[in-house]
Protein backbone atom coordinates (compact mmCIF):
# COMPACT_ATOMS: atom_id res chain seq x y z
CA UNK A 1 0.00 0.00 0.00
CA UNK A 2 1.42 3.38 -1.02
CA UNK A 3 0.44 6.22 1.29
CA UNK A 4 0.43 9.91 0.45
CA UNK A 5 -0.54 13.26 1.84
CA UNK A 6 -2.64 15.34 -0.52
CA UNK A 7 -4.72 18.49 -0.66
CA UNK A 8 -8.23 18.54 -2.04
CA UNK A 9 -10.79 21.27 -1.56
CA UNK A 10 -8.31 23.28 0.49
CA UNK A 11 -7.91 20.51 3.08
CA UNK A 12 -4.77 18.42 3.64
CA UNK A 13 -5.60 14.71 3.96
CA UNK A 14 -3.96 11.30 4.13
CA UNK A 15 -4.72 8.75 1.44
CA UNK A 16 -3.61 5.58 -0.27
CA UNK A 17 -2.65 5.32 -3.92
CA UNK A 18 -4.44 2.62 -5.92
CA UNK A 19 -3.55 2.80 -9.59
CA UNK A 20 -4.46 6.34 -10.67
CA UNK A 21 -6.90 6.78 -7.77
CA UNK A 22 -6.43 8.19 -4.29
CA UNK A 23 -8.47 6.47 -1.57
CA UNK A 24 -9.26 8.93 1.22
CA UNK A 25 -8.13 7.66 4.63
CA UNK A 26 -9.30 10.64 6.69
CA UNK A 27 -11.84 8.39 8.46
CA UNK A 28 -8.87 6.39 9.79
CA UNK A 29 -6.39 9.17 10.58
CA UNK A 30 -6.37 12.95 10.37
CA UNK A 31 -2.79 13.09 9.11
CA UNK A 32 0.09 10.92 8.00
CA UNK A 33 1.78 11.43 11.37
CA UNK A 34 -1.38 10.28 13.17
CA UNK A 35 -1.45 7.19 10.97
CA UNK A 36 2.20 6.43 11.71
CA UNK A 37 1.77 7.10 15.43
CA UNK A 38 -1.25 4.78 15.47
CA UNK A 39 1.04 1.86 14.71
CA UNK A 40 -0.06 -1.52 13.34
CA UNK A 41 -3.68 -1.09 14.47
CA UNK A 42 -4.31 2.04 12.37
CA UNK A 43 -2.29 0.68 9.47
CA UNK A 44 -4.51 -2.43 9.46
CA UNK A 45 -7.60 -0.19 9.51
CA UNK A 46 -6.23 1.78 6.55
CA UNK A 47 -5.54 -1.44 4.64
CA UNK A 48 -9.12 -2.57 5.29
CA UNK A 49 -10.52 0.70 3.93
CA UNK A 50 -8.40 0.36 0.77
CA UNK A 51 -9.32 -3.31 0.31
CA UNK A 52 -13.04 -2.60 0.56
CA UNK A 53 -13.12 0.88 -1.01
CA UNK A 54 -16.52 1.08 -2.61
CA UNK A 55 -19.50 3.43 -2.62
CA UNK A 56 -19.17 5.07 0.81
CA UNK A 57 -15.42 5.68 0.63
CA UNK A 58 -14.18 8.83 -1.08
CA UNK A 59 -11.77 8.26 -3.93
CA UNK A 60 -10.36 10.78 -6.36
CA UNK A 61 -8.37 10.69 -9.55
CA UNK A 62 -4.71 11.32 -8.81
CA UNK A 63 -4.75 14.13 -11.37
CA UNK A 64 -7.36 15.99 -9.26
CA UNK A 65 -5.28 16.31 -6.12
CA UNK A 66 -2.09 18.07 -5.13
CA UNK A 67 0.45 15.70 -3.60
CA UNK A 68 2.92 16.66 -0.89
CA UNK A 69 6.35 15.27 -0.20
CA UNK A 70 6.99 13.53 3.09
CA UNK A 71 8.05 15.90 5.80
CA UNK A 72 10.37 14.90 8.58
CA UNK A 73 9.16 15.30 12.11
CA UNK A 74 11.73 16.99 14.30
CA UNK A 75 12.01 17.15 18.03
CA UNK A 76 14.30 20.17 17.94
CA UNK A 77 13.52 22.98 20.30
CA UNK A 78 14.51 26.46 19.30
CA UNK A 79 15.24 28.77 22.18
FIMIVEX-99303 format. One line per 5 residues: number of its first residue (from 1); their letters; for each residue x, y, z of C-alpha. Coordinates in pm, 1 decimal, always signed. Example, Ala and Ser with C-alpha at 12.3 -4.5 7.8 and 13.67 -1.06 7.14 Angstrom:
BEGIN
1> AS> +1230.0,-450.0,+780.0; +1367.0,-106.0,+714.0
// end
This chain:
BEGIN
1> XXXXX> +0.0,+0.0,+0.0; +142.3,+338.0,-102.3; +44.4,+622.0,+128.9; +42.6,+990.8,+45.3; -54.3,+1326.2,+184.1
6> XXXXX> -263.7,+1534.0,-51.8; -471.9,+1849.5,-65.6; -822.8,+1854.4,-204.0; -1078.9,+2126.9,-155.6; -831.3,+2328.3,+49.0
11> XXXXX> -790.8,+2051.2,+308.0; -477.4,+1841.9,+363.8; -560.1,+1470.8,+396.3; -396.5,+1130.1,+412.6; -472.0,+874.9,+144.3
16> XXXXX> -360.5,+558.1,-26.9; -265.4,+532.2,-392.0; -443.9,+261.8,-592.3; -354.7,+280.2,-959.4; -446.3,+633.7,-1066.7
21> XXXXX> -689.6,+677.5,-777.0; -643.3,+818.5,-429.1; -846.7,+647.3,-157.3; -925.8,+893.4,+122.2; -813.4,+765.6,+463.3
26> XXXXX> -929.5,+1063.8,+669.4; -1184.4,+839.1,+846.2; -887.2,+638.7,+978.6; -638.7,+917.4,+1058.2; -637.0,+1294.9,+1036.8
31> XXXXX> -278.8,+1309.2,+911.4; +9.4,+1092.2,+800.4; +177.9,+1142.7,+1137.5; -137.7,+1028.2,+1316.6; -145.2,+718.8,+1097.1
36> XXXXX> +219.9,+642.6,+1170.8; +177.2,+710.4,+1542.8; -125.2,+478.2,+1546.7; +103.7,+186.0,+1470.8; -5.9,-152.0,+1334.4
41> XXXXX> -368.1,-109.0,+1446.6; -431.4,+203.7,+1237.5; -229.3,+67.9,+947.2; -451.2,-243.1,+946.1; -760.5,-19.5,+951.3
46> XXXXX> -623.2,+177.9,+655.0; -553.8,-144.1,+464.2; -912.5,-257.2,+528.7; -1051.8,+70.0,+392.5; -840.0,+35.8,+77.2
51> XXXXX> -931.8,-331.1,+30.8; -1304.3,-259.9,+56.2; -1311.7,+88.4,-100.9; -1651.8,+107.6,-261.2; -1949.9,+343.3,-262.2
56> XXXXX> -1917.1,+506.6,+80.8; -1541.9,+568.3,+62.9; -1418.0,+882.8,-107.8; -1177.3,+826.3,-393.0; -1036.3,+1077.7,-635.9
61> XXXXX> -836.5,+1069.0,-954.9; -471.1,+1132.1,-881.0; -474.5,+1413.2,-1137.5; -736.0,+1598.6,-926.4; -527.7,+1631.1,-611.7
66> XXXXX> -208.6,+1807.1,-512.6; +45.2,+1569.8,-359.9; +291.5,+1666.0,-88.6; +634.9,+1526.8,-20.2; +699.1,+1353.4,+308.6
71> XXXXX> +805.2,+1590.4,+580.1; +1037.1,+1489.6,+857.9; +916.0,+1530.3,+1211.5; +1172.6,+1699.0,+1429.8; +1201.4,+1715.0,+1802.9
76> XXXX> +1430.3,+2016.7,+1793.9; +1352.3,+2298.0,+2030.2; +1451.1,+2646.1,+1930.3; +1524.5,+2876.7,+2218.0
// end
